[in-house]
């Protein structure tokens, strides 16, 4: 340890004397022609005593990639690995991974970063760049590239990898579900010719590279370096990252989760017994929550307006904050993630999903489809301000689109969302809940806030002259003159007790809870496909924005239901 500290001090003094390394500028541009690339598998195996160390290695690659991906390397400027990747520590998100030390593969924080330095060294060689500093491994791991002389070991900060590019290029470092990929792409019109270098390889006395022992090959389980001595998990798991509670998703989670799985939820309902986060935590190996975040979000939410761009921006900021908390709490051994959709683009951009497979708990239309639907509604009603007052940042839309494209499954009860997901969709059954209403009613109920995206304008046009009484069961957000000429009143008491029919000609509706309640109570429902309900008895579906079809559907209930009080008996 003393020797290592002296070497680190010496390297630090040398770097201080020689000045800072060239600053790498991040670029979002894809770059030009491919100069060189490296692709290497993340896992040698998914079982055995070293699984946890392999998972930790992948976590370390995941963290380090965030510091290098998208960087621009300038011609002639010195690149240093440790100048741009910080010292590995648990607080920075690094984990116990595989490190080769004294001829043995052992657990070490930051272990496994050599896979990245190997890849960087390989592409630098293929590009014909000047290698300034490179250290070969003294032992080889079976199946490694040491024997081909394309390895480069690291140890913070005095065992480094440094080289000088011969042209300006963009560096891409990213993880797929199975591979680490490193790419160099030219950002110049011309390129230097590629020159292959053949660096020396450290050999043993017999003239070959000595093989390192690992916990899977040496057979000594009593060693203090063995993973079992550190209590490392030897089995892969799934991390469930959830936010707003949906009963359909909760039922799916309860039926699909396995004993080693971990639940990340804003608040652990089993522990705190309060709040709207009613996720079932029973049966998980661990439940991790963020109560301070919940307090902050609750305070901020109280100040939000009921509608508008400022509200949407604040909600996105909350999503990003929760995603950042979760990103640091996902176990390194979680090979698979199931994530609530509102958190997906933020986790994708952070790199937390890199090297993992993942499913998405779909809570709304994809942003690109949602905004297209709002654009269609705005084209139908250009005079309303609530259809175009907010659009998400384009980078967020792109991130979600990319992530949804890589997702294994879209999990949803919404039929229209499931159609968009195609074969990847897992269509759940809507949870209706108990029926608690018993009474009489003869009114048409509009069960949502009077927003244009909920079809309030279509309803106003459709009932004109029909003499139908309308009960509004949601907040009145449009101006006071909106319902002029219509027989409208706010619902008093139980909205379903007043209903003869329930009408929601929405452009956007992601959780049609009141429609489900009405159908369960035997009350007919008229809605659009956008409400996400499958065909069933008592349900009439009309096209979005089609006032003529809506009027015809409503008229079909006159005089049977809308000419006076309609009496029914509803069982518990």
N, C-alpha and C positions, 0 to 999 in steps of 0.2 A: 504493500500500500504506500509506504514512504517513497519507494522508487517511482511508482506511478505518479504520485503527487509532484515529485521533482521534475519528471518528464513533462507533466502538464504545465508546470510553471515555466520551464524552459521554452516550451512551444509558445506559451502566451507572451513571453518577453520577445521572442523572435517576431511574432506577428505584430506586436506593438511597434517594434523598431522598423519593420518593413512596410508598415502602413496597412490600412484595411484592404480586404479583398474587394474585387470588383463587385459592385452592387448589382444584383439580378433584378431586372424589372419584370413584373408580371404582365403578361399579355393574354387577352381573351381570344385573339385571332388564332385560327386553326393552323396557320403556317402554310408553307408551300410544299414542294416535293420532299418525299421521305429520304433522309440521308442514311439513317441506320435505325434499327429497332432491336429490342430484346424482349422475349416472351419466356417466362419461367413459371412453373407450377407453384401454387401457394402451399399445397399440402403434399407431403410424401406419402402419407397414409392418414386415415381418419380413425384409427384405433391404436391401441397400445399405450404404454406408459408415458410416451412423449407427446400425446395428443395436446395436452394443455400447453406445452412449450411451443408446439407448432401454431396453435391458435394465438398464443402470445406473440409469436414472430409476425403473424399476419397483422395483428393489431399494431405492432411497431412499424410495419411497412405502411399501414393505413395512415398513421400519424405523420410519418416522415414524408409521405407523398404530398401532403398538404403544403409543405414548405417548398417543394420543388416544382410541382406541376404548373405549367403555364409560364414558366420563367424564360426570359430571353437571355441567351448567352452571346456575348459580343466577341468578335474576332480578336484574338491576342490577349484577352483579359483572363486572369487566373481564376479558375473555378476551384473552390475548396468545399468539400462535403460538409465539414464541421463549421464552416463559416456561415452556412445557411440552414443547417439542421441543428437545433439546440441540443444541449446535453440531455440524454434520455433520463427522465424521472417519472415517477408515478403521477406526480401532480400535473405533468404535461400530457398525460394520457398514455404514456408508454407502459408496457406490461412485461412480466417475466417471459422471456423467450429463450430460444436456443443460442447459446454462445459457446464457441470453441475456445477452451482455455486449458493449457497444460495437457493437451492431447485428449481432452475429454469434453463432450458436449454437456453443458451444465445450464441450469436456470440463471438468467441474468436480466435485469431491467434493460430493455433496449436490445436484447438478444435477437439476432436474425436480421439486423440491418445490413449485414454483409450480402444478403441476397440483392439488395438494392445497389450497393456499391459494386458488386460483381456486374450487374446489368449496366450501370453507368460506365464502368471500365470497358465493358464489351462494346458498347456503341461508340465510345471515344476511339477505341482501336479501329473499328470498322470505318470510322470517319477519317482516320489518318491524322488524328490530333496529337499534339505534343503531350506526352505523359510526364508530368513534373514529379509526382510522388505516388507510389503504389507499393503496397506491402502484400506479399503472397502469404497464404496460410502455411503454417508449418506442418499441418496434418490435413488429410483429406477425409471428407465424409463420403461414404459409398454413394455413388450416383451423382457426385458433385462435378463441377467443371474445373476443379483444381488441377487435375492431370493435364488439362489442355492449356494451362497457363493463362486463363482468362478470369482469375479470381482476384479480389482486392479486399483484404480484411480491414476492419476499422476498430479503433478503440479511442474514445473521447479523451482528449482532443489531439493527442500527439501521434496517433496512428491514423493518417488521413489519406484521402484520395484527392489528388489535385491534377488538373490538366488545363491546357490552353486550346480553345477552339481555333480553327483556321478560317471560320466564317461565322457570320451572324446566323443564329438559328433559334428555334423555339423548342424547349424541352417539355415533353409530356410524360408524366409519371402517374399511372393510375392502376387500380385493381379491378379486374372483372371478378365474377364469382369463383373462378378457378385459377387465374393467372395474374402475375405482376407484369405489367407492360411498360416499357420505357421506349420513347420515340424521340428522334431528332428530326426536325423539319426545317428546311432552309427558308430563310426570309430574304435571301439575296437572289438576284437573277442568275449569277454564275456561281459555280462551285469549285472548290479545290479537288483535285483527284484524290480518291481514297487510297491510302497506303496502309497495308497490314503490318502491324508491329508484332514482334514475338518476344515478349518479356521473359525473363528468367523465371524458373519455377524452383521453389525450395525442395530439395530431394534428400532422402535419407541415405544411410551408408551403402545400401544396396543399389542405389541409383534410381529409386522410385519414391513417389510421395508416400510418406507413412500415413496409415489410416487412423482416424480418430475413433475412440470408443464413444458409444452413446449408451443411454440408460436402457435402450432396447437390445443392445448387443453385448454389454459387458457382464450382465447377469448379477451384478452386486446391488441388491435392493436396500442394503443396510447403510449405504453411503449417505452422508448428510446432504449431498447434492442431488440425490434422487428426488423426482417430483413428489413422491409420496411423503417425503420428509417435510415438504413445504405445504402439504395439504392441497395440492393442485388438483382441480377437477379433471377426471379422465374420460369425460363423456361430453359430446356436443349437446347444445341446448338451443331453445328458441327464446328470444326476447320479445315480449309483447309490449309495444309502446302505444299507450292509449291516451285519449283525452276525453272529450264529451261522451257521456254514456249513451249507448244505443242498445236496447234489449236484444235485438237480433244479433248484434256482434258479441254481446256478452254470452248469449246462449251458444254461439259458435265457438267462442273461446273456451267455455266450460267443457264442451265436448271434444275439443281438439288438442288442448294443452296436455303436456306430458310432465311427469314428476320432476325432471331436472329444469323445467322452464322457469323463467324469471318474468315477473310482471312489473312494468314501470307505469305508474299511474299518478296523476296530480295529487291525489289524496287516498290513503288506504282506508276504505270504508270499514273494513273489519277492525281497524284499530281506533279510528276517530269517531265512528258512528254518526257522522254529520256530513253535510254537503251533497251535491248532486252526482258525485262520481261513484255510482253504485256497481262498480266492477267486482265480480266475484274473485276474490284473491285466494280462496281456499284451494289447496292442492298444488300451489306453486312452491318451488324450492325457496324462493325469496320474493318479497314484494318491496319495491323501492318507490318512495313517494317524494313529493316536493311541496311540503306544507307552506313554506315561506312564499313560494311562487303563487300558491293558491290565494294567500292573503293579499299579495300585491295585485293579482289579477282582479280579485273581488273589489278592491278599492278603486282601481282604474275603471272597471266596468260600470261602476255607479255614476261616473261622470260622462259616460258616452251618450251621444245623441241617439235617438231611436232609428235614425236613417241618415245616410249620406256618406260621402267619401272619407271624412275624418274618422267615422266609426270603422269603416272597413280597413283603413290604414292601421288603426290601433289594434284591431283584431289580428291582423297579420303580424304585427310586432309582438303580440303575446304568443302567437304560434311559434315564431322564431326563437323567443326566449325559452319556451318549454322544450323545443327541439334541441337547443344548445345544452340544456341541463341533461336531457336524456342521452345525448351523444357521448357524454363523459361517463355515463353510468351503465352503458351496455357492456355486459361481461365479454371479455375477449373470447371466451369459449362459446359464445352464441354464434353458431354458423348460419342461423336463419333468424329473420326478424319479421314480425307482423306489426304493421304501423298504421295508425290513424292517418287518413289522407291529408288532413290539414298540416301535419308535421312533415309529410313526405318531401316536399321540395327543399325544405331547409336542411333536413338530414342528408339529402342527396348532395346538396352543394357543400356541406361540411365534410363529406367523404366518409361519414359514419357507416354508410351502407356498402362501402367498397369491400370487395372480397366476400360478400355474403349474398345469399339468396334472400328474397323478401316477398311477402304478400302485403296487400293494401286493404285496409278496412275502409271501403269507399263510403264517404259521408255526403258527397255531392257530385255533380257533374265535374269532369276534368275542367280546369280553368279555361282551356282553349274552347271547349264546347259550351261552357257556361256563358262566356262572353259572346260567342257567336249567337247563342239563343237570345241574349239580351239585345244584341244588334238587330236581330230579326224583329223583336218586339218594338224596338225604337223606330224601326222603319214603318211599322204599322201605326204607331202612335208617336210621331215626332214631336208633338207638343208637350209631352210629359218629361219632366227633368229627372225622374227617379230611375229611368232605364239606362241612362248613359252618364250618370254622375261619377262613376268610378270604374276604373279598369286596373287590374294588377300590373305591377312592374313586369316588363317583357322578359327580364331575366328569370323571374320567378315562374312565369308561364312556361318558359323553355325548360327550366329545371324539372317542373312537374311532368311535362310531356315526356322528357327523356326517362325519368324515373318510372313512370307508368308503363313506358315501353319495355323496360327491363324487368318489371315485376312478374313474378311467377303466377300470381292469382289476383284478381279483383274480387273482393268479397262484399256482397251487397244484396239487400232485398229489393232494390229498386230496379224494375224491369228495363227501363230505358238505359240506365247506367250499365246494366248487365249486357245489353245488346252492343254497346260500344266496346266492351271488353272481349266480346266474342267467346272463343273457346277457353280463354283463360278465366272467364267469370265463374264464380261460385255463387249461384242464386239462392238466397236464403228465403225462408217464409216470413212474411210480416207477422210480428207479435201483436195481437189485438188487445189483450188484457181483458179484465172482467167488465161486464156490462152492469152499470149501476143506476140506469135511468128507468123511471116508470112514470108515465104521464101522458099528456095530450098536447098536440101542437098542430098548427096549420100554416106555418110560415116557411118561406124559402130562407134558408140560413146560408150566409156567406161566412165560412169558418176561418177567416184569415184577416190580417191587416189589409186595409184598403189600398194596396199598392198596385201599380200597373202590372208588375211582373206576376202578381197573383190573379190577374184576370178581372180586376174590378171594372175596368173600362168596357170589356166585352159584356160583362153582366149588366151594366147600366144600359148599354145599347140594346141588349137582347130583351129586357123586360119592358122597354118603353111601350106604353099603351096596353100592356097586358093586365094591369090592375093587380099585380102580385105584391104582397107584403114581404118586405125583406128585413131580416134580422142580421145585424153585423156582430159577429162574435169575436172580432179582433180589433186592434187599435185603428182609429180613424186618422190616417196620415195625410190623405189628399186634402185639398182646400175645402172650405165650408160649402162652396157652391157646387161641389162635385156631384152630389146626389140630387140636385135641383130637379123637381118634377117626379121624383120617385118616392114611394111610400116606404120610408126607411126609418129604423130605430135601432138603438143599441140594445143588445141582449141584456136582459135582467135575469139574474139567477143562472140556472143551468141552460146553456144554449141548446143542448140536444133535446130538452123537454119541449122546446118551441118548434122543433123542426118537422115539417112534412117531407121536404126534400133538402138535401145539402148540395150546394153548387160551388165548384172551385175550378173555373176555366183558366188555370194558371199556366204561365209561360215557364215558370221555375217553381218546383216544389220537391224538396228532397226527403221530407219526413211527413207523410200525409196522415198524421196520428188521428186527427179529427174525422177524416174520411173513413178510416178503419173503425173508429168508434161508432160512426153512423151505420156502417154496414153491419157491424155486430149487433146493433140495436134494431135492425130491420128497416132502417130508413134508407130510401133510395138515394144514390149519389150520382151526380153528373160532374165529370171532370175531364181533363185532357190526358194524353199519354204521358206528358211531363210529370204527372203526379206519381208515376212509377208503380201503379197497381195492376196486377194481372186481371184478365177478364174473369168475371164472376157474376153470380146472380145479384141483381139490385144495382149494378154499375152500368152507367151509360158513358161512353167515351166520345168526345167531340174533338175536332182539330183545334190547335192553338190559334187564336185570333179570328176564328170563324163565328161571327155573331149570328149569322143566319142559321147555321146548324145548332148553335146553342139555344136560340129562340125556339126552334122546332122541338128540341129535347125538353125544354121547360114547358112548352105548350102541351106536350103529350100528357102532362100530369094535371091538366086543367080539364074538367072540373073535379076529377076524382080526389085530389089531395089539396089543391090550392084554392078551393072555393069556400073554405070554412075550416073550423077545427077538425083535426084528424085525430081520432082516438085509437090508441093501441095499448096493448099490455106487453110489457117487456120483462122477461124473467131474469132473475139474478144469475 
